[in-house]
């Protein structure tokens, strides 16, 4: 049994408090998730606060279990300050890449619609009401229509981007440790397991599907963004030999 560390414990407490709080103050789900930055509901604090919000019981249970499992080991090795910095930066990296992909999907559809005679102000007016014009489907494929509308109107929640950063860090530090999926309990070395999970996420992100079939409500590119920041941080810290020191000694 892994002994939970201080920063990990505090992060879990904050996540649980906000998750429970949404049942008593539903407005939290209007202000703290991450909206697309051109949506009027976007606020500057959302790239940070979205990583403490969750969409359901299984969502938060899975993320908090992963935070406890990998985060406690990393915090024990690094110290609390370095761990918190790493965690937050990975979560912000997830928000940045997720937003960049949304920007591309939204403006790809918007450009097609305006080129076909639809006015941008009318398009945005409908989207801001949570509506769309059925005529848009005559010039946008089903895939482009889905990406266009969801990029603008949907929200992102969850610590998964930061968690993926922790996975990358764990693979850097303990490459030969055995990891396995819950539904595929076959241990695989971390140095193979983590890249495999990332490749799967990348495939599902481009394919627009879920590992369980059908559509996806998972922000796959947020996972990739968190993992990418985690990789860059580990590479820089290893290069500068920061990993030889605990920041809070």
Secondary structure, DSSP 8 states (H G I E B T S, - for coil): -----HHHHHHHHHHHHHHHHHHH-TTHHHHSSEE-TTSTT--TTHHHHGGG--SSHHHHHHHHHHIIIIIHHHHHHH-HHHHHHHHHHHHHHHHHHHHHHHHHHHHHHHHHHHHTT--HHHHHHHHTTT---GGGGGTS-HHHHHHHHHHHH-EE--SHHHHHHHHHHHHHH-TT-EEEETTEEEEEEHHHHHHHHHHHHHHHHHHT--TTSS---S-HHHHHHHHHHHHHHHHHHHHTTGGGS-TT-
